[in-house]
Amino acid sequence: MTTRRATLDDLPALVPLFDGYRVFYRQPSDRAGSEAFLRERLERGEAVVFLAEHDGQAVGFTLLYPSFSSVRMAPIWVLNDLFVAESSRRTGAGRALLDAAHAHARTTGAVVVVLATGHANTTAQRLYEATGFEKDPVYTYIRKV
């Protein structure tokens, strides 16, 4: 299993994974919309995407957004998306992607990587905890949609 930072040239491999991620979260499939969204994020430098590959095939991705902590007056990364194709789960792809994200955060001077996942997604929660992520003991995250 290898990981590397994705570029615009990787869109053909990335789009089906991103679309599969959205379908996993009960969104309708939209490959054209997925491509447009990813293209815009990458062209504008608004996101960093890492691909996991096995035998030259893209099997997963993680998408990070830059942000800042005002309290700590430092950069942070928001790990917004992580997905591994069902056929490649339990192969180390998810762990490799998390390691790549964390290494990227360290090399860019970020003080933390934050993420959120569904309460029912216990498989992902176990992976996050196994790789050193922990539930925030100080803050409760609240949203309005």
C-alpha positions as CSV (number, residue, x, y, z in Angstrom):
1,M,0.0,0.0,0.0
2,T,1.4,3.4,-1.0
3,T,0.1,6.9,-0.5
4,R,0.8,10.1,-2.4
5,R,-0.5,13.5,-2.9
6,A,-3.1,13.7,-5.7
7,T,-2.9,16.2,-8.5
8,L,-5.4,17.2,-11.2
9,D,-4.1,14.3,-13.3
10,D,-5.5,11.9,-10.7
11,L,-9.1,13.1,-11.2
12,P,-10.1,10.0,-13.3
13,A,-9.1,7.7,-10.4
14,L,-10.3,10.0,-7.7
15,V,-13.8,10.8,-8.9
16,P,-15.2,7.3,-8.6
17,L,-13.9,7.1,-5.0
18,F,-15.2,10.5,-4.1
19,D,-18.6,9.6,-5.6
20,G,-18.6,6.3,-3.6
21,Y,-17.8,8.3,-0.5
22,R,-20.8,10.6,-1.1
23,V,-23.1,7.6,-1.8
24,F,-21.9,6.0,1.5
25,Y,-23.2,9.1,3.2
26,R,-26.6,8.7,1.5
27,Q,-26.1,11.3,-1.3
28,P,-27.1,10.6,-4.8
29,S,-24.4,9.6,-7.2
30,D,-23.1,12.6,-9.2
31,R,-19.8,11.9,-10.9
32,A,-19.9,15.1,-13.0
33,G,-20.6,17.2,-9.8
34,S,-17.9,15.3,-8.0
35,E,-15.3,16.0,-10.7
36,A,-16.2,19.7,-10.8
37,F,-16.0,20.0,-7.0
38,L,-12.7,18.2,-6.8
39,R,-11.2,20.1,-9.8
40,E,-12.2,23.4,-8.2
41,R,-10.7,22.6,-4.8
42,L,-7.4,21.4,-6.4
43,E,-7.1,24.2,-8.9
44,R,-7.7,26.8,-6.2
45,G,-5.3,25.1,-3.8
46,E,-8.2,24.9,-1.3
47,A,-7.6,21.3,-0.4
48,V,-5.0,18.6,-0.2
49,V,-5.9,15.1,-1.3
50,F,-3.9,12.0,-0.7
51,L,-4.5,8.8,-2.6
52,A,-3.9,5.2,-1.4
53,E,-2.8,2.9,-4.1
54,H,-2.4,-0.9,-4.3
55,D,-0.8,-2.4,-7.3
56,G,-1.1,0.9,-9.2
57,Q,-4.9,1.1,-8.5
58,A,-6.4,3.9,-6.4
59,V,-8.3,2.3,-3.5
60,G,-8.9,5.2,-1.2
61,F,-8.4,8.9,-0.5
62,T,-8.4,11.5,2.2
63,L,-9.2,15.2,1.7
64,L,-7.8,17.9,4.0
65,Y,-8.8,21.5,4.3
66,P,-6.5,24.1,5.8
67,S,-7.8,26.2,8.7
68,F,-6.5,28.0,11.8
69,S,-6.8,27.8,15.6
70,S,-7.3,31.3,16.9
71,V,-6.7,30.1,20.5
72,R,-3.4,28.5,19.6
73,M,-2.6,31.1,16.9
74,A,-1.5,28.3,14.6
75,P,-2.5,26.4,11.5
76,I,-4.6,23.3,11.7
77,W,-5.9,20.8,9.1
78,V,-9.4,19.6,8.9
79,L,-9.6,16.0,7.7
80,N,-12.9,16.3,6.1
81,D,-13.1,13.1,4.1
82,L,-11.6,9.6,4.3
83,F,-12.8,6.7,2.1
84,V,-11.5,3.3,1.1
85,A,-13.3,1.2,-1.5
86,E,-15.1,-1.6,0.1
87,S,-13.0,-4.2,-1.7
88,S,-9.9,-2.7,-0.2
89,R,-11.0,-2.3,3.4
90,R,-8.9,-3.9,6.1
91,T,-5.8,-3.7,3.9
92,G,-4.1,-0.9,5.7
93,A,-5.2,1.8,3.2
94,G,-7.1,3.8,5.8
95,R,-4.2,3.8,8.3
96,A,-1.8,4.7,5.5
97,L,-4.0,7.7,4.5
98,L,-4.2,8.9,8.1
99,D,-0.5,8.6,8.5
100,A,0.0,10.6,5.3
101,A,-2.4,13.3,6.5
102,H,-0.7,13.5,9.9
103,A,2.8,13.7,8.3
104,H,1.5,16.5,6.0
105,A,0.2,18.4,9.0
106,R,3.5,18.1,10.8
107,T,5.5,19.2,7.8
108,T,3.3,22.3,7.3
109,G,3.6,23.3,11.0
110,A,0.0,22.5,11.9
111,V,-0.7,22.0,15.6
112,V,-3.5,19.5,15.2
113,V,-5.6,17.5,12.7
114,V,-9.3,17.5,13.5
115,L,-12.1,15.4,12.0
116,A,-15.7,14.4,12.6
117,T,-17.4,11.1,11.8
118,G,-20.9,9.7,12.2
119,H,-21.9,8.5,15.6
120,A,-22.8,5.1,14.1
121,N,-19.6,4.8,12.1
122,T,-17.8,2.7,14.8
123,T,-15.5,1.1,12.3
124,A,-14.0,4.5,11.4
125,Q,-13.9,5.5,15.1
126,R,-11.9,2.4,16.0
127,L,-9.4,3.2,13.2
128,Y,-9.1,6.8,14.3
129,E,-8.5,5.8,17.9
130,A,-6.0,3.1,16.8
131,T,-3.9,5.8,15.0
132,G,-3.8,8.2,17.9
133,F,-6.9,10.4,17.4
134,E,-8.9,11.0,20.5
135,K,-12.3,12.6,21.3
136,D,-11.8,16.2,22.3
137,P,-12.0,16.4,26.0
138,V,-12.5,20.2,26.1
139,Y,-14.9,21.2,23.3
140,T,-18.4,20.1,22.2
141,Y,-19.0,20.8,18.5
142,I,-22.4,22.2,17.7
143,R,-23.8,22.9,14.3
144,K,-26.7,24.7,12.6
145,V,-27.8,23.6,9.1
